[in-house]
Amino acid sequence: MAIEDSSSPNGLRLVIKDYPYAVDGLEIWNAIKTWVKEYVSLYYVTDDMVKKDRELQGWWREVVEKGHGDLKEKSWWPKVHTREELIQSCTIIIWVASALHAAVNFGQYPYGGFILNRPTLSRRLIPEKGTAEYDEMEKNPEKAYLRTITPKYQTLVDLSVIEILSRHASDEVYLGQRDNPYWTSNPKAIEAFKRFGEKLAEIEKTISERNHDPNLKNRTGPVQLPYTVLLPNSDTGLTFRGIPNSISI
């Protein structure tokens, strides 16, 4: 997937170059991390300040022990005793609740709305040669396929659900936006957040350009289905794009 490489723009070199989710996602990730780093640095000048913040440490203890009680003994949990650990942990949380969720949720209907393209189940095993089922498949493959995949009623239920899940609400607030201009009185924080929004706008333009590059077959291949789910902004409704600030279904 990716190899750590300090000479690469985002510190990682992708093994597969034409992998839209990885390419677009890495840029979104880096923008989030830059914003988090700038914000954290305003309030925690040293690692010791992070370690001695009782409210912060209490929050992280709750994340580990209550939020993930079944995994709390794992050795890979960061201690969040340094600024870098805090920045990395916050970046992961924001990424999962925003871009990662957007990538797996808002493309459900565009990709799966045609049930033949992505059936939800297989009701029969793949037929073996010499069986009546195999003869049926050879004689009429379309009929055999339709008898195997999701039946009509389940298809209607499935498509109704994913159509709703894939829609954006009219009051959606997207990554890099705030619905209240008075979320902080710190002018440095406001400026940092403004830079974050501007960076996301740049990334949106870059993604749109990639989606018109004829050399990127996973974006402009035979089906002509560009990869748009990580475009940060969106209109209301079923748009196949947009990254809300947090999980929104």
Secondary structure, 3 states (H helix, E strand, C coil): CEEECCCCCCCEEECCCCCHHHHHHHHHHHHHHHHHHHHHHHHCCCHHHHHCCHHHHHHHHHHHHCCCHHHCCCCCCCCCCCHHHHHHHHHHHHHHHHHHHHHHHCCHHHHHCCCCCCCCCCCCCCCCCCCHHHHHHHHCHHHHHHHHCCCHHHHHHHHHHHHHHCEECCCCCECCCCCCCCCCCCHHHHHHHHHHHHHHHHHHHHHHHHCCCCCCHHHHCCCCCCCCCCCCCCCCEECCCCCECCCCC
